[in-house]
Amino acid sequence: MDCEADDSYPIADYSYIIVQLKKFGNCSTAVELARYIEWFLTSEQAAAEAEQHCMVTVSYGVAEMVRTSVLERMTCDGQRLVDLVRQQKYAEEESLKTWKLPVLIISPLIAAFIVFLVVYAILLKLKYLRILNRDHSHHQLTDHLPE
């Protein structure tokens, strides 16, 4: 963090993460770790978090070095983790598509139904206002008639 004094200087340090390049067994934790590293290197949200805590983000060159020397070399049960991450992301995108179609179909129907209800309510109000005006006019006429 930078100090306020004129003769101070910023304190710089590196953060490290030690990863196991070859994992056997439960690949889900290894996939999540690879996804976190990828998020940390590429996400604008990660960069914003770093800046919020007065940290400098990883440069493009360092990010590429981490990607090629770590992410591309990480494996689990003989499979490259980057491939497993791609498969997981693809499956997530496909699962999102399953609800998008019903929402895209149902949303306009719900909107049309709401518009129908509003129009129906307005028409009913106009009908009742006409009835009230007719009754009011009728009472005014009968009030002025001689008995």
Phi, psi and omega in degrees: 000148178280140176268160183281336187292151181294328184263015180268166178222158181291146177266127181241143178204161178257151171252143182238152171223127181257125182237151175272119184288329179240124181237144176233143180103232185291105182279345184296322179291323178294321178296317179296321177296315178298320179295322178295315179299316178298317178299315181299324183278333190241343189279137173293328178297318178296318178297319179295319177298316180298313180296324179297330180260023178057039177249155177267136180286162179290135180289163180299318181297317178293319179299317178295321179296318178295319181298313183282322185270344180242294186300316182291341183260350181287134179226159173218125183050039177084355179259142177290134182293328179298326177291319178295322178296315178300317179297318180295317179296319178298316179297321178296316179297320179294322179292329176292327180294332183294330178265342182294318182298309177300322179293319179294331179276316186284325183303311178296325178295317178295317179299317179296321179295319179295317177298317177302314180297319180295314179298317179299317179296320179294317179296319177297319180296317178298320179298314180293324177295320177296318179297316179296318178296320179295315178297320180294318178295319180297318179293325179292322180291317182288334178289329183269352180284138178287150182264000000 
